[in-house]
Amino acid sequence: MGFSGFTGPMWSRPEGDGWAYGVLADERHANGHGIVHGGMLVTLLDNTLGLTVWNATGQRPSVTMQLNTHFLAAAHPGEFLEARGEILRVAKSVVFVRGTLSVGDRAVAAADGIWKVLAPRPRTG
């Protein structure tokens, strides 16, 4: 299950050249003020941008090097959070990406970051 089991299940669908990802927020995702915790919003953006990099690099493993997040509006339990990513540039071993998180037409958060593309693991056996 891992960490993602606490933040999902994550929904996905193909959309144009990329994908859209989402999560139905519930009470588990709320902070003490009754709104979706910023950590949940960042987690969804991190997962979305990572999957965007995964698809853009031919499914090569990568890790987040830097993630800048801007919180724009509150989200509430019961709302469906949708995230989309966009590749800005692919270099030899890093990928620059950005994305948005929304509830319907309401922008909730935006992020940009850098992902490090990892060398393939050597095969054993």
C-alpha positions in Angstrom: 0.0 0.0 0.0 2.7 2.5 1.0 2.2 6.2 1.4 -0.1 6.6 -1.6 -2.6 4.4 0.1 -3.3 7.2 2.5 -3.8 9.8 -0.2 -5.8 7.9 -2.8 -7.2 6.2 -4.6 -6.0 8.3 -7.5 -8.1 8.6 -10.5 -6.6 9.1 -14.0 -7.7 9.6 -17.6 -5.9 10.3 -20.8 -6.4 13.9 -21.9 -4.9 15.2 -25.2 -1.2 14.5 -25.2 -1.1 13.9 -21.4 -3.2 12.7 -18.5 -5.4 14.2 -15.8 -5.2 12.9 -12.3 -7.6 13.3 -9.4 -8.6 12.4 -5.9 -12.0 12.7 -4.1 -11.0 14.6 -1.0 -12.5 13.3 2.2 -12.3 13.9 6.0 -8.9 12.0 6.1 -7.4 14.7 4.0 -8.7 17.6 6.2 -6.6 19.7 8.6 -7.8 21.2 11.9 -9.6 24.0 10.0 -11.7 21.5 8.1 -10.1 22.2 4.7 -7.9 19.9 2.7 -4.4 19.9 4.2 -1.7 21.6 2.2 0.4 18.4 2.4 -2.4 16.5 0.6 -2.4 19.1 -2.2 1.4 19.0 -2.5 1.3 15.2 -2.6 -1.2 15.2 -5.4 0.9 17.7 -7.4 4.1 15.7 -6.7 2.5 12.5 -7.9 1.0 14.2 -11.0 4.2 15.9 -12.0 6.2 12.7 -11.4 3.7 10.7 -13.6 4.0 13.4 -16.2 7.8 13.0 -16.2 7.4 9.2 -16.2 5.3 9.4 -19.4 7.5 11.9 -21.1 10.7 9.9 -20.5 9.4 6.6 -21.8 8.7 5.3 -18.3 12.2 5.9 -16.9 12.3 6.1 -13.1 12.8 9.6 -11.7 12.7 11.4 -8.3 11.7 14.9 -7.3 14.7 17.2 -6.9 12.8 20.4 -6.4 9.1 21.3 -6.1 7.8 24.8 -5.7 4.1 25.0 -4.7 1.8 28.0 -4.6 -1.5 27.7 -2.7 -4.2 29.7 -4.4 -7.5 28.7 -2.7 -8.9 26.2 -0.2 -10.3 22.8 -1.1 -12.8 21.0 1.1 -13.7 17.4 1.9 -16.2 16.1 -0.6 -14.6 18.0 -3.5 -12.9 16.3 -6.4 -9.3 17.6 -6.9 -8.0 17.5 -10.4 -4.3 17.9 -11.4 -2.6 18.2 -14.7 1.1 18.4 -15.6 3.1 19.9 -18.4 6.7 19.3 -19.5 8.7 22.5 -19.9 12.0 21.0 -20.9 13.7 17.6 -21.0 17.5 17.7 -20.5 20.0 14.8 -20.4 19.2 13.8 -16.8 16.7 16.3 -15.5 13.2 17.3 -16.5 11.5 20.6 -15.8 7.8 20.4 -15.3 4.8 22.4 -14.0 1.2 21.7 -13.1 -2.0 22.9 -11.7 -4.5 21.6 -9.2 -8.2 22.6 -9.4 -11.7 21.9 -8.2 -13.9 22.5 -11.2 -13.0 25.9 -12.6 -11.4 27.0 -9.3 -7.6 27.0 -9.2 -6.5 25.6 -5.9 -2.7 25.3 -6.3 0.1 25.5 -8.9 3.5 24.0 -8.9 6.7 23.7 -10.8 9.7 21.6 -10.3 12.7 19.6 -11.4 12.9 15.8 -11.6 16.1 13.8 -11.8 15.9 10.9 -14.2 17.6 7.9 -12.6 19.9 5.4 -14.3 18.2 2.0 -14.9 18.8 -0.5 -12.2 21.1 -3.3 -13.2 19.3 -6.5 -13.8 20.3 -9.4 -11.5 19.7 -13.1 -12.0 
